Amino acid sequence: MPRRSGWLLTVVTLLILLVAAPAPGQDVPDYGPPKGSLVIVGGNMKDPAIADRFIELAGGAGAKFVIVPTAGGNKGRDGATRVYKEEDVVAPWKKRGLTNVTMLHTHDPKVADTEEFVQPLRQANAVWFDGGRQWNIVDSYANTLTFRELHKVLERGGVIGGSSAGATIQGAYLVRGAISGPDVVMAPEPEHQAGFAFLRRSAIDQHINARNRWDDLIPVIKKFPDLLGIGLSEDTAIIVKGDTFEVLGSWKVAVHDSTKLYQPWEKPYSVLSRGDVYNMKTRTIVKLGDGTRRPPAAY
């Protein structure tokens, strides 16, 4: 019976994340944060323009940054708790010129639920999630004070970014959340089916080019047709503000939209390139990378 109760609680939480909306009368986005912004990267971030945009959105190199390495694993192969060295975690960001950057990590959700632990988030302008396995992030921070303070970073107008697992955790549905391995697209365990919903009503996948995952979101969107599926290539990001995002980086983004009519010979997704701007609410490309604006009547 307790197991079923836990399952029901997780399902209810997932439903809340999928349909979460601000109070009636507020003019706010349906998908992205009302004030803050998101940088969602498909992995293997080489293009310096992506990190530069993240830093710019935070307010510059002197802003307050928090780096979360937790997706890298809470335990080693021997079962021992993994220890992260802050100097190693923040070093790549210091090389980019950051002067106020700290690490935030715990394997223990009880610690993540304490005032002392969340203090760095209270002042943060920006939070970055490193790659790894996204279920580790869920195990540490879901339903804790840390989770709530992460959302408050966005409410203050801050920016949250992440690559690979740090991209997928930002969606409402947690793609590849299964403990058994990243090849399982839809986790069988209910506690690993909900992401942190920084980007609401979405399911985010990554490494779609390098690992040939172009079609992998198809069953997710078939099961949850109200979601927008976003598949990200490596070294490619979407920069989210409100209900729109811009593609940045070297390759492509696949957008899975159940409301669009596809021909029998077509793949059930659209492919966007660097510079394209997409409106998630209207499900249309509003500007191409060459600067061409496309009117809604074109769709």
SULPECOR-V150880 format. One record per backbone hydrogen bond with DSSP energy under -1.0 kcal/mol. NH is the residue of the N-H (numbers start at 1). CO is the residue of the C=O. E is the energy in kcal/mol with one decimal. If there is no record, write none. Layout:
((NH;CO;E) (NH;CO;E))
This chain:
((5;1;-2.2) (6;2;-2.3) (7;3;-1.9) (8;4;-2.6) (9;5;-2.3) (10;6;-2.1) (11;7;-2.2) (12;8;-2.4) (13;9;-2.4) (14;10;-2.5) (15;11;-2.5) (16;12;-2.3) (17;13;-2.2) (18;14;-2.3) (19;15;-1.9) (20;16;-1.1) (26;23;-1.7) (28;26;-1.4) (32;242;-1.1) (37;158;-1.8) (38;240;-1.8) (39;160;-2.1) (40;238;-2.3) (41;162;-2.6) (42;236;-2.8) (50;47;-1.6) (52;48;-2.4) (53;49;-1.9) (54;50;-2.0) (55;51;-2.5) (56;52;-2.4) (57;53;-2.7) (58;54;-1.4) (59;56;-1.0) (60;55;-2.7) (63;60;-1.9) (65;100;-2.7) (66;126;-1.9) (67;102;-2.8) (68;128;-3.5) (72;69;-2.5) (73;70;-2.2) (76;80;-2.8) (79;76;-1.9) (82;74;-2.3) (89;85;-2.0) (90;86;-2.6) (94;90;-2.1) (95;91;-2.0) (97;94;-1.7) (98;93;-1.8) (99;61;-1.9) (102;65;-2.1) (104;67;-2.5) (112;108;-2.0) (114;111;-1.8) (118;114;-1.4) (122;118;-1.3) (125;64;-2.7) (126;64;-1.7) (127;159;-1.9) (128;66;-2.7) (129;161;-2.3) (130;68;-2.6) (133;71;-3.1) (136;133;-1.4) (138;134;-1.5) (139;135;-2.6) (140;136;-1.6) (141;137;-2.4) (142;138;-2.0) (144;141;-1.3) (146;112;-1.3) (148;144;-1.6) (149;145;-2.5) (150;146;-2.1) (151;147;-1.5) (152;148;-1.4) (153;149;-1.4) (154;150;-1.0) (155;151;-1.9) (156;152;-1.6) (157;154;-1.9) (158;153;-2.6) (159;125;-2.0) (160;37;-1.9) (161;127;-2.9) (162;39;-1.7) (163;129;-1.6) (164;41;-1.9) (166;163;-2.5) (167;164;-1.9) (168;164;-2.1) (169;165;-2.1) (170;167;-1.4) (171;168;-1.7) (172;202;-1.4) (173;202;-2.3) (174;193;-2.3) (175;173;-1.1) (176;185;-2.9) (184;181;-1.4) (192;189;-2.0) (193;190;-1.6) (195;172;-2.5) (196;169;-3.0) (197;171;-2.4) (199;170;-3.0) (200;31;-2.5) (203;228;-2.1) (205;230;-2.7) (207;42;-1.5) (208;232;-2.0) (211;207;-2.0) (212;209;-1.2) (213;208;-1.8) (216;213;-1.5) (218;215;-1.7) (221;217;-2.5) (222;218;-1.9) (223;219;-1.8) (224;220;-2.5) (227;224;-2.0) (228;201;-2.1) (229;256;-2.5) (230;203;-2.8) (231;254;-3.2) (232;205;-1.7) (233;252;-1.8) (235;43;-3.7) (237;248;-3.9) (238;40;-2.1) (239;246;-2.5) (240;38;-2.5) (241;244;-2.5) (244;241;-1.9) (245;278;-2.2) (246;239;-1.7) (247;276;-2.4) (248;237;-2.9) (250;235;-2.6) (253;272;-2.0) (254;231;-2.7) (255;270;-3.1) (256;229;-2.9) (260;257;-1.3) (266;263;-2.1) (269;267;-1.7) (270;255;-2.4) (272;253;-3.3) (275;247;-3.1) (276;273;-2.3) (277;287;-3.1) (278;245;-2.9) (279;284;-3.3) (280;243;-3.2) (283;279;-1.3) (284;279;-1.4) (286;277;-2.2) (287;277;-1.5) (288;292;-3.0) (291;288;-2.3) (294;286;-1.4) (298;295;-2.2) (299;296;-2.0))
